[in-house]
Amino acid sequence: MKHNGHSPTYPLLEHGDLAAASGRSLSEIDLEAAAAGELAAGDIQISADTLRAQAAIAAQAGYRALAQNLLRAAELTAVPNADLLRMYELLRPGRSTYAELTALAGRLADEFQATETAAFVREAAEVYRTRNLFRRS
């Protein structure tokens, strides 16, 4: 998404060339295309660029936590769904060890360049350790 040096504003659709995760322009995604079977899964998934634009708007409005969530979501668009489901399982209390969570954080940072999400997982690992929320053997 191009911003011409300016910060994005809502509604995003009026200020940019929004595209789906597939790269397809949102103007090409409509009920007729869906009915004709012309859409793929990536055509109905949000793109990392759109999530980053939403994060910028949230940050400008003072919604820091929301902005961080949107930035992590943008990073996670690069992670395959099967990995996301495994990650979800590991983050549930009592389902992982400290070593598993720190390994997950390392993989997120190294393989997917998801540094914000990796930091979040590392923080969760420390909280789980403090509260004794790891899997019991």
DSSP file (Angstrom, degrees, kcal/mol; ACC not computed):
  #  RESIDUE AA STRUCTURE BP1 BP2  ACC     N-H-->O    O-->H-N    N-H-->O    O-->H-N    TCO  KAPPA ALPHA  PHI   PSI    X-CA   Y-CA   Z-CA
    1    1 A M              0   0    0      0, 0.0     2,-0.4     0, 0.0    17,-0.1   0.000 360.0 360.0 360.0 132.6    0.0    0.0    0.0
    2    2 A K        +     0   0    0      1,-0.1    15,-0.2     2,-0.1    16,-0.0  -0.763 360.0 178.8 -97.7 140.5    1.4    3.4   -0.9
    3    3 A H    >   -     0   0    0     -2,-0.4     3,-2.3    13,-0.1    -1,-0.1   0.397  36.7-130.4-119.5   0.0    1.0    6.4    1.3
    4    4 A N  T 3  S-     0   0    0      1,-0.3     3,-0.1     0, 0.0    -2,-0.1   0.847  74.2 -55.4  52.1  38.9    2.8    9.0   -0.7
    5    5 A G  T 3  S+     0   0    0      1,-0.3     2,-0.3     0, 0.0    -1,-0.3   0.399 118.0 109.0  79.5  -4.2    4.8   10.0    2.4
    6    6 A H  S <  S-     0   0    0     -3,-2.3    -1,-0.3     1,-0.0     3,-0.1  -0.738  76.3-104.4-104.9 153.7    1.7   10.6    4.4
    7    7 A S        -     0   0    0     -2,-0.3    -1,-0.0    -3,-0.1    46,-0.0  -0.484  44.7-104.4 -70.9 144.8    0.3    8.6    7.3
    8    8 A P        -     0   0    0      0, 0.0     2,-0.3     0, 0.0    -1,-0.1  -0.339  37.7-164.6 -68.8 153.1   -2.7    6.5    6.4
    9    9 A T        -     0   0    0      2,-0.1     6,-0.2     3,-0.1     5,-0.1  -0.945  27.0 -63.0-134.4 157.1   -6.2    7.5    7.5
   10   10 A Y  S    S+     0   0    0     -2,-0.3     2,-0.0     1,-0.2    44,-0.0  -0.541 110.9  44.7 -80.4 153.2   -9.5    5.8    7.7
   11   11 A P  S >  S-     0   0    0      0, 0.0     3,-1.5     0, 0.0     4,-0.4   0.563  72.6-167.7 -74.3 135.6  -11.3    4.6    5.7
   12   12 A L  G >> S+     0   0    0      1,-0.3     3,-1.8     2,-0.2     4,-0.6   0.834  80.8  66.7 -56.9 -36.7   -8.2    3.0    4.1
   13   13 A L  G 34 S+     0   0    0      1,-0.3     3,-0.3     2,-0.2    -1,-0.3   0.789  99.2  52.2 -59.2 -28.4  -10.1    2.0    1.0
   14   14 A E  G <4 S+     0   0    0     -3,-1.5    -1,-0.3     1,-0.2    -2,-0.2   0.585 113.3  43.0 -83.5  -9.6  -10.5    5.7    0.0
   15   15 A H  T <4 S+     0   0    0     -3,-1.8     2,-0.3    -4,-0.4    -1,-0.2   0.326 112.9  20.1-122.3   7.8   -6.8    6.5    0.4
   16   16 A G  S  < S-     0   0    0     -4,-0.6     2,-1.1    -3,-0.3   -13,-0.1  -0.968  78.7 -90.1-163.5 176.9   -4.8    3.7   -1.2
   17   17 A D        -     0   0    0     -2,-0.3    -4,-0.1   -15,-0.2    -3,-0.1  -0.632  51.3-165.5 -98.9  73.6   -4.5    0.8   -3.5
   18   18 A L        -     0   0    0     -2,-1.1     8,-2.1    -5,-0.2     9,-0.4  -0.283   7.0-173.4 -62.7 142.7   -5.5   -1.9   -1.0
   19   19 A A  B     -A   25   0A   0      6,-0.2    28,-0.5     7,-0.1    31,-0.2  -0.963  22.5-115.7-136.6 154.3   -4.8   -5.4   -2.0
   20   20 A A  B >   -B   46   0B   0      4,-2.8     3,-1.9    -2,-0.3    26,-0.2  -0.211  47.2 -89.9 -75.5 175.0   -5.6   -8.8   -0.5
   21   21 A A  T 3  S+     0   0    0     24,-2.8    22,-0.2    21,-0.6    25,-0.1   0.802 129.2  59.5 -58.1 -29.2   -2.9  -11.1    0.7
   22   22 A S  T 3  S-     0   0    0     20,-1.7    -1,-0.3    23,-0.3    21,-0.1   0.646 118.5-111.9 -73.1 -14.8   -2.8  -12.6   -2.8
   23   23 A G  S <  S+     0   0    0     -3,-1.9     2,-0.2     1,-0.4    -2,-0.1   0.276  72.4 139.9  96.9  -9.5   -1.9   -9.2   -4.2
   24   24 A R        -     0   0    0      1,-0.1    -4,-2.8    18,-0.1    -1,-0.4  -0.483  60.3-107.8 -70.3 135.0   -5.2   -8.9   -6.0
   25   25 A S  B >   -A   19   0A   0     -6,-0.2     3,-1.7    -2,-0.2     4,-0.3  -0.331  18.7-128.7 -62.7 141.1   -6.8   -5.4   -5.8
   26   26 A L  G >  S+     0   0    0     -8,-2.1     3,-1.3     1,-0.3    -1,-0.1   0.780 107.2  67.5 -63.3 -25.2   -9.7   -5.1   -3.5
   27   27 A S  G 3  S+     0   0    0     -9,-0.4    -1,-0.3     1,-0.3    -8,-0.1   0.718  98.6  53.0 -67.1 -18.3  -11.7   -3.5   -6.3
   28   28 A E  G <  S+     0   0    0     -3,-1.7     2,-0.8     1,-0.1    -1,-0.3   0.495  92.0  85.2 -91.8  -5.2  -11.5   -6.9   -8.1
   29   29 A I    <   +     0   0    0     -3,-1.3     2,-0.3    -4,-0.3    -1,-0.1  -0.857  58.6 126.5-105.1 108.8  -12.9   -8.8   -5.2
   30   30 A D  S  > S-     0   0    0     -2,-0.8     4,-2.1     1,-0.0     5,-0.2  -0.870  72.7 -85.6-148.7 179.8  -16.7   -8.8   -5.1
   31   31 A L  H  > S+     0   0    0     -2,-0.3     4,-3.0     1,-0.2     5,-0.2   0.851 123.0  56.4 -63.1 -35.0  -19.7  -11.1   -5.0
   32   32 A E  H  > S+     0   0    0      2,-0.2     4,-1.9     1,-0.2    -1,-0.2   0.921 108.1  47.1 -64.1 -42.5  -19.7  -11.6   -8.7
   33   33 A A  H  4>S+     0   0    0      2,-0.2     5,-2.7     1,-0.2     6,-0.5   0.891 114.1  48.4 -65.0 -38.8  -16.1  -12.9   -8.6
   34   34 A A  H ><5S+     0   0    0     -4,-2.1     3,-1.5     1,-0.2    -2,-0.2   0.934 111.3  49.1 -65.6 -45.8  -17.0  -15.1   -5.7
   35   35 A A  H 3<5S+     0   0    0     -4,-3.0    -1,-0.2     1,-0.3    -2,-0.2   0.824 109.5  52.9 -63.4 -31.9  -20.1  -16.5   -7.4
   36   36 A A  T 3<5S-     0   0    0     -4,-1.9    -1,-0.3    -5,-0.2    -2,-0.2   0.469 114.8-117.5 -82.7  -1.5  -18.1  -17.2  -10.6
   37   37 A G  T < 5S+     0   0    0     -3,-1.5    -3,-0.2    -4,-0.2    -2,-0.1   0.755  76.3 129.8  73.3  23.8  -15.5  -19.1   -8.6
   38   38 A E      < +     0   0    0     -5,-2.7     2,-0.4    -6,-0.2    -4,-0.2   0.495  44.5  89.9 -89.6  -4.2  -12.8  -16.7   -9.4
   39   39 A L        -     0   0    0     -6,-0.5     2,-0.2    -5,-0.2   -10,-0.0  -0.752  55.8-161.5-101.2 141.5  -11.5  -16.1   -5.9
   40   40 A A    >>  -     0   0    0     -2,-0.4     3,-1.4     1,-0.0     4,-0.5  -0.640  40.2 -96.2-107.2 170.8   -8.8  -18.0   -4.1
   41   41 A A  G >4 S+     0   0    0      1,-0.3     3,-1.6    -2,-0.2     4,-0.2   0.889 123.9  56.4 -55.6 -42.6   -8.2  -18.2   -0.4
   42   42 A G  G >4 S+     0   0    0      1,-0.3   -20,-1.7     2,-0.2     3,-0.8   0.717  96.1  66.7 -63.8 -20.3   -5.5  -15.5   -0.6
   43   43 A D  G <4 S+     0   0    0     -3,-1.4    -1,-0.3     1,-0.2    -2,-0.2   0.692 105.7  40.8 -74.2 -18.2   -8.0  -13.1   -2.2
   44   44 A I  G << S+     0   0    0     -3,-1.6     2,-0.4    -4,-0.5    -1,-0.2   0.215  96.9  95.4-114.9  14.7  -10.1  -13.0    1.0
   45   45 A Q  S <  S-     0   0    0     -3,-0.8   -24,-2.8    -4,-0.2   -23,-0.3  -0.855  79.0-112.4-105.0 142.7   -7.2  -12.7    3.4
   46   46 A I  B     -B   20   0B   0     -2,-0.4     2,-0.2   -26,-0.2   -26,-0.1  -0.398  32.4-124.1 -70.7 146.7   -5.9   -9.4    4.7
   47   47 A S     >  -     0   0    0    -28,-0.5     4,-1.9     1,-0.1     5,-0.2  -0.544  14.2-119.9 -90.5 157.9   -2.5   -8.3    3.6
   48   48 A A  H  > S+     0   0    0      1,-0.2     4,-2.6     2,-0.2     5,-0.2   0.873 114.1  57.4 -61.0 -38.1    0.4   -7.4    5.9
   49   49 A D  H  > S+     0   0    0      1,-0.2     4,-2.2     2,-0.2    -1,-0.2   0.905 106.0  48.6 -61.5 -42.1    0.5   -4.0    4.4
   50   50 A T  H  > S+     0   0    0    -31,-0.2     4,-2.3     2,-0.2    -1,-0.2   0.912 111.7  49.3 -65.4 -42.1   -3.1   -3.3    5.3
   51   51 A L  H  X S+     0   0    0     -4,-1.9     4,-2.2     1,-0.2    -2,-0.2   0.899 110.6  50.5 -63.8 -40.2   -2.5   -4.5    8.9
   52   52 A R  H  X S+     0   0    0     -4,-2.6     4,-2.2     2,-0.2    -2,-0.2   0.890 109.7  50.8 -64.8 -38.3    0.6   -2.2    9.1
   53   53 A A  H  X S+     0   0    0     -4,-2.2     4,-2.0     2,-0.2    -2,-0.2   0.913 110.5  48.8 -64.3 -42.1   -1.5    0.7    7.9
   54   54 A Q  H  X S+     0   0    0     -4,-2.3     4,-2.5     1,-0.2    -2,-0.2   0.881 109.4  53.5 -64.4 -37.0   -4.2    0.0   10.5
   55   55 A A  H  X S+     0   0    0     -4,-2.2     4,-2.6     2,-0.2    -2,-0.2   0.902 106.8  51.9 -63.6 -41.1   -1.4   -0.2   13.1
   56   56 A A  H  X S+     0   0    0     -4,-2.2     4,-2.3     2,-0.2    -1,-0.2   0.911 110.8  47.6 -62.0 -42.0   -0.1    3.2   12.1
   57   57 A I  H  X S+     0   0    0     -4,-2.0     4,-1.7     2,-0.2    -2,-0.2   0.923 112.0  49.6 -65.0 -44.1   -3.6    4.7   12.5
   58   58 A A  H  <>S+     0   0    0     -4,-2.5     5,-2.9     1,-0.2     4,-0.3   0.910 111.5  49.1 -61.9 -42.1   -4.1    3.0   15.8
   59   59 A A  H ><5S+     0   0    0     -4,-2.6     3,-1.4     1,-0.2    -1,-0.2   0.919 109.4  51.6 -63.7 -43.4   -0.7    4.3   17.1
   60   60 A Q  H 3<5S+     0   0    0     -4,-2.3    -1,-0.2     1,-0.3    -2,-0.2   0.826 109.1  51.7 -62.4 -31.2   -1.5    7.9   15.9
   61   61 A A  T 3<5S-     0   0    0     -4,-1.7    -1,-0.3    -5,-0.2    -2,-0.2   0.458 123.3-105.8 -85.7  -1.1   -4.8    7.7   17.8
   62   62 A G  T < 5S+     0   0    0     -3,-1.4     2,-1.3    -4,-0.3    -3,-0.2   0.575  79.8 131.7  90.6   9.5   -3.1    6.6   20.9
   63   63 A Y     >< +     0   0    0     -5,-2.9     4,-2.5     1,-0.2     5,-0.2  -0.590  22.6 164.0 -95.3  73.0   -4.1    3.0   20.9
   64   64 A R  H  > S+     0   0    0     -2,-1.3     4,-2.4     1,-0.2    -1,-0.2   0.894  70.9  49.5 -60.4 -46.1   -0.7    1.5   21.5
   65   65 A A  H  > S+     0   0    0      1,-0.2     4,-2.3     2,-0.2    -1,-0.2   0.912 112.6  48.1 -62.9 -42.8   -1.8   -2.0   22.5
   66   66 A L  H  > S+     0   0    0      2,-0.2     4,-2.5     1,-0.2    -1,-0.2   0.917 110.1  52.6 -62.9 -42.6   -4.0   -2.3   19.4
   67   67 A A  H  X S+     0   0    0     -4,-2.5     4,-2.2     1,-0.2    -2,-0.2   0.916 109.6  48.9 -59.5 -43.8   -1.2   -1.0   17.2
   68   68 A Q  H  X S+     0   0    0     -4,-2.4     4,-2.4     2,-0.2    -1,-0.2   0.906 110.4  51.0 -63.0 -41.7    1.1   -3.7   18.6
   69   69 A N  H  X S+     0   0    0     -4,-2.3     4,-2.4     1,-0.2    -2,-0.2   0.914 111.0  48.2 -61.3 -42.7   -1.5   -6.4   18.1
   70   70 A L  H  X S+     0   0    0     -4,-2.5     4,-2.2     2,-0.2    -1,-0.2   0.870 110.0  51.9 -67.8 -36.1   -1.9   -5.3   14.5
   71   71 A L  H  X S+     0   0    0     -4,-2.2     4,-2.0     2,-0.2    -1,-0.2   0.908 110.9  47.8 -65.9 -41.1    1.8   -5.3   13.9
   72   72 A R  H  X S+     0   0    0     -4,-2.4     4,-2.2     2,-0.2    -2,-0.2   0.912 110.2  52.5 -64.4 -40.6    2.1   -8.8   15.2
   73   73 A A  H  X S+     0   0    0     -4,-2.4     4,-0.7     1,-0.2    -2,-0.2   0.900 106.9  53.0 -61.0 -39.9   -0.8   -9.8   13.0
   74   74 A A  H >< S+     0   0    0     -4,-2.2     3,-0.9     1,-0.2     4,-0.3   0.918 109.6  48.7 -60.9 -43.0    1.0   -8.4   10.0
   75   75 A E  H >< S+     0   0    0     -4,-2.0     3,-1.5     1,-0.2    -1,-0.2   0.894 106.1  57.7 -62.2 -39.1    4.1  -10.4   10.9
   76   76 A L  H >< S+     0   0    0     -4,-2.2     3,-1.4     1,-0.3    -1,-0.2   0.608  83.2  80.8 -73.6 -10.5    2.0  -13.6   11.2
   77   77 A T  T << S+     0   0    0     -3,-0.9    -1,-0.3    -4,-0.7    -2,-0.2   0.746  91.2  55.3 -64.3 -19.6    0.7  -13.3    7.7
   78   78 A A  T <  S+     0   0    0     -3,-1.5    -1,-0.3    -4,-0.3    -2,-0.2   0.562  90.0  91.2 -86.4  -9.3    4.0  -14.9    6.6
   79   79 A V  S <  S-     0   0    0     -3,-1.4     5,-0.1    -4,-0.2    29,-0.0  -0.752  84.4-115.2 -92.3 127.8    3.5  -17.9    9.0
   80   80 A P    >>  -     0   0    0      0, 0.0     4,-2.1     0, 0.0     3,-0.5  -0.240  25.1-115.8 -58.9 148.5    1.8  -21.0    7.5
   81   81 A N  H 3> S+     0   0    0      1,-0.2     4,-2.4     2,-0.2     5,-0.2   0.854 114.3  55.9 -55.6 -40.3   -1.6  -21.8    9.0
   82   82 A A  H 3> S+     0   0    0      1,-0.2     4,-1.9     2,-0.2    -1,-0.2   0.892 109.0  48.0 -62.1 -38.6   -0.4  -25.2   10.3
   83   83 A D  H <> S+     0   0    0     -3,-0.5     4,-2.5     2,-0.2    -1,-0.2   0.876 109.3  53.5 -68.5 -37.4    2.4  -23.4   12.2
   84   84 A L  H  X S+     0   0    0     -4,-2.1     4,-2.6     2,-0.2    -2,-0.2   0.914 108.8  49.0 -62.7 -42.3    0.0  -20.8   13.6
   85   85 A L  H  X S+     0   0    0     -4,-2.4     4,-2.0     2,-0.2    -1,-0.2   0.901 112.0  48.4 -65.0 -40.3   -2.2  -23.6   14.9
   86   86 A R  H  X S+     0   0    0     -4,-1.9     4,-2.5     2,-0.2    -2,-0.2   0.903 111.1  51.5 -64.6 -40.7    0.8  -25.3   16.6
   87   87 A M  H  X S+     0   0    0     -4,-2.5     4,-1.9     2,-0.2    -2,-0.2   0.925 107.9  51.7 -61.6 -45.8    1.8  -21.9   18.0
   88   88 A Y  H  X S+     0   0    0     -4,-2.6     4,-0.6     1,-0.2    -1,-0.2   0.916 110.5  49.2 -56.4 -45.1   -1.7  -21.4   19.4
   89   89 A E  H >< S+     0   0    0     -4,-2.0     3,-1.1     1,-0.2    -2,-0.2   0.920 110.1  50.2 -63.2 -44.3   -1.5  -24.9   21.1
   90   90 A L  H 3< S+     0   0    0     -4,-2.5     5,-0.3     1,-0.2    -1,-0.2   0.815 106.8  55.8 -65.0 -30.4    1.9  -24.2   22.6
   91   91 A L  H 3< S+     0   0    0     -4,-1.9    -1,-0.2    -5,-0.2    -2,-0.2   0.558  82.2 102.5 -82.2  -7.5    0.8  -20.9   24.0
   92   92 A R  S X< S-     0   0    0     -3,-1.1     3,-1.8    -4,-0.6     4,-0.2  -0.606  89.2 -98.5 -74.2 134.0   -2.1  -22.4   26.0
   93   93 A P  T 3  S+     0   0    0      0, 0.0    41,-0.2     0, 0.0    -1,-0.1  -0.221 107.6  17.9 -53.4 137.1   -1.2  -22.7   29.7
   94   94 A G  T 3  S+     0   0    0     39,-3.1    42,-0.3     2,-0.2    40,-0.2   0.512 102.9  93.8  81.5   5.8    0.0  -26.2   30.6
   95   95 A R  S <  S+     0   0    0     -3,-1.8     2,-0.3    38,-0.3    39,-0.1   0.484  83.3  29.3-109.2  -4.2    0.7  -27.2   27.0
   96   96 A S        -     0   0    0     37,-0.3    39,-3.4    -4,-0.2     2,-0.2  -0.895  67.0-119.5-146.9 173.5    4.4  -26.4   26.6
   97   97 A T     >  -     0   0    0     -2,-0.3     4,-2.1    37,-0.2     5,-0.2  -0.680  36.6-106.3-108.9 168.9    7.8  -26.1   28.3
   98   98 A Y  H  > S+     0   0    0     -2,-0.2     4,-2.6     1,-0.2     5,-0.2   0.922 122.0  52.7 -59.2 -44.3   10.0  -23.1   28.7
   99   99 A A  H  > S+     0   0    0      1,-0.2     4,-2.1     2,-0.2    -1,-0.2   0.881 107.6  51.3 -61.6 -39.0   12.3  -24.6   26.1
  100  100 A E  H  > S+     0   0    0      2,-0.2     4,-2.2     1,-0.2    -1,-0.2   0.913 111.6  46.6 -65.9 -41.7    9.5  -25.1   23.6
  101  101 A L  H  X S+     0   0    0     -4,-2.1     4,-2.4     2,-0.2    -2,-0.2   0.909 113.2  47.5 -69.0 -40.4    8.3  -21.5   23.9
  102  102 A T  H  X S+     0   0    0     -4,-2.6     4,-2.2     2,-0.2    -1,-0.2   0.867 111.8  51.3 -69.2 -33.2   11.8  -20.0   23.6
  103  103 A A  H  X S+     0   0    0     -4,-2.1     4,-2.4    -5,-0.2    -2,-0.2   0.903 109.3  51.0 -66.2 -40.2   12.5  -22.3   20.6
  104  104 A L  H  X S+     0   0    0     -4,-2.2     4,-2.6     2,-0.2    -2,-0.2   0.927 109.2  50.4 -61.0 -44.9    9.2  -21.0   19.1
  105  105 A A  H  X S+     0   0    0     -4,-2.4     4,-2.2     1,-0.2    -2,-0.2   0.914 110.3  50.1 -60.2 -43.1   10.3  -17.4   19.6
  106  106 A G  H  X S+     0   0    0     -4,-2.2     4,-2.9     1,-0.2     5,-0.3   0.906 111.0  48.8 -62.2 -42.2   13.6  -18.1   18.0
  107  107 A R  H  X>S+     0   0    0     -4,-2.4     4,-2.6     2,-0.2     5,-0.9   0.915 109.5  52.1 -64.8 -43.1   11.9  -19.7   15.0
  108  108 A L  H  X5S+     0   0    0     -4,-2.6     6,-2.6     1,-0.2     4,-0.9   0.926 116.0  40.9 -58.8 -44.6    9.5  -16.8   14.6
  109  109 A A  H  X5S+     0   0    0     -4,-2.2     4,-0.6     4,-0.2    -2,-0.2   0.930 123.9  36.1 -69.7 -46.0   12.4  -14.3   14.6
  110  110 A D  H  <5S+     0   0    0     -4,-2.9    -3,-0.2    -5,-0.2    -2,-0.2   0.924 127.0  30.7 -77.8 -46.2   14.8  -16.3   12.4
  111  111 A E  H  <5S+     0   0    0     -4,-2.6    -3,-0.2    -5,-0.3    -2,-0.1   0.837 135.0  23.2 -85.7 -34.1   12.6  -18.0    9.9
  112  112 A F  H  <<S-     0   0    0     -5,-0.9    -3,-0.2    -4,-0.9    -2,-0.1   0.408  91.9-126.6-115.7   1.0    9.7  -15.5    9.6
  113  113 A Q     <  +     0   0    0     -4,-0.6     2,-1.3    -6,-0.3    -4,-0.2   0.829  57.9 149.3  54.1  33.7   11.4  -12.2   10.7
  114  114 A A     >  +     0   0    0     -6,-2.6     4,-2.4     1,-0.2    -1,-0.2  -0.578   8.0 158.1 -95.2  69.3    8.5  -11.9   13.1
  115  115 A T  H  >  +     0   0    0     -2,-1.3     4,-2.2     1,-0.2    -1,-0.2   0.862  68.9  50.3 -68.7 -38.0   10.5  -10.0   15.8
  116  116 A E  H  > S+     0   0    0     -3,-0.2     4,-1.8     2,-0.2    -1,-0.2   0.911 114.2  45.3 -66.0 -41.4    7.5   -8.4   17.6
  117  117 A T  H  > S+     0   0    0      2,-0.2     4,-2.4     1,-0.2    -2,-0.2   0.887 110.6  53.9 -69.6 -38.7    5.7  -11.7   17.8
  118  118 A A  H  X S+     0   0    0     -4,-2.4     4,-2.5     1,-0.2    -2,-0.2   0.910 108.4  49.7 -60.8 -42.3    8.9  -13.5   19.0
  119  119 A A  H  X S+     0   0    0     -4,-2.2     4,-2.4     1,-0.2    -1,-0.2   0.892 109.6  52.2 -63.1 -39.2    9.3  -10.9   21.8
  120  120 A F  H  X S+     0   0    0     -4,-1.8     4,-2.3     2,-0.2    -2,-0.2   0.906 110.2  47.6 -62.8 -43.1    5.7  -11.5   22.7
  121  121 A V  H  X S+     0   0    0     -4,-2.4     4,-2.4     2,-0.2    -2,-0.2   0.897 111.0  51.2 -67.3 -40.3    6.3  -15.3   23.0
  122  122 A R  H  X S+     0   0    0     -4,-2.5     4,-1.9     2,-0.2    -2,-0.2   0.913 110.2  49.8 -61.9 -41.6    9.4  -14.7   25.0
  123  123 A E  H  X S+     0   0    0     -4,-2.4     4,-2.3     1,-0.2    -2,-0.2   0.915 109.9  50.8 -62.2 -43.2    7.5  -12.5   27.4
  124  124 A A  H  X S+     0   0    0     -4,-2.3     4,-3.0     1,-0.2     5,-0.2   0.907 106.8  54.8 -60.6 -41.6    4.8  -15.2   27.7
  125  125 A A  H  X S+     0   0    0     -4,-2.4     4,-2.0     1,-0.2    -1,-0.2   0.898 109.1  47.6 -59.7 -40.9    7.5  -17.8   28.5
  126  126 A E  H  X S+     0   0    0     -4,-1.9     4,-2.3     2,-0.2    -1,-0.2   0.902 112.9  47.8 -68.1 -40.7    8.7  -15.6   31.3
  127  127 A V  H  X S+     0   0    0     -4,-2.3     4,-2.5     2,-0.2    -2,-0.2   0.916 111.2  51.1 -65.2 -42.5    5.2  -15.0   32.7
  128  128 A Y  H  X>S+     0   0    0     -4,-3.0     5,-2.7     1,-0.2     4,-0.6   0.889 110.3  50.0 -62.0 -38.3    4.5  -18.8   32.4
  129  129 A R  H ><5S+     0   0    0     -4,-2.0     3,-0.7    -5,-0.2    -2,-0.2   0.934 111.9  47.4 -66.1 -45.0    7.7  -19.5   34.4
  130  130 A T  H 3<5S+     0   0    0     -4,-2.3    -2,-0.2     1,-0.2    -1,-0.2   0.883 119.8  38.8 -61.9 -39.4    6.7  -17.0   37.1
  131  131 A R  H 3<5S-     0   0    0     -4,-2.5    -1,-0.2    -5,-0.2    -2,-0.2   0.361 108.7-120.8 -96.4   5.2    3.2  -18.4   37.4
  132  132 A N  T <<5 +     0   0    0     -3,-0.7    -3,-0.2    -4,-0.6    -4,-0.1   0.944  62.3 145.1  56.5  52.9    4.2  -22.0   37.0
  133  133 A L      < +     0   0    0     -5,-2.7   -39,-3.1    -6,-0.1   -37,-0.3   0.220  28.3 115.6-105.7  13.2    2.0  -22.5   33.9
  134  134 A F  S    S-     0   0    0     -6,-0.4   -37,-0.2   -41,-0.2     2,-0.0  -0.387  78.3 -80.4 -81.7 162.7    4.2  -24.9   32.0
  135  135 A R        -     0   0    0    -39,-3.4     2,-0.5    -2,-0.1    -1,-0.1  -0.325  42.1-136.3 -59.4 136.3    3.3  -28.5   31.1
  136  136 A R              0   0    0    -42,-0.3    -1,-0.1     1,-0.1   -39,-0.0  -0.857 360.0 360.0 -97.1 131.4    3.8  -30.9   34.0
  137  137 A S              0   0    0     -2,-0.5    -1,-0.1     0, 0.0    -2,-0.1   0.472 360.0 360.0 -70.0 360.0    5.5  -34.2   32.9
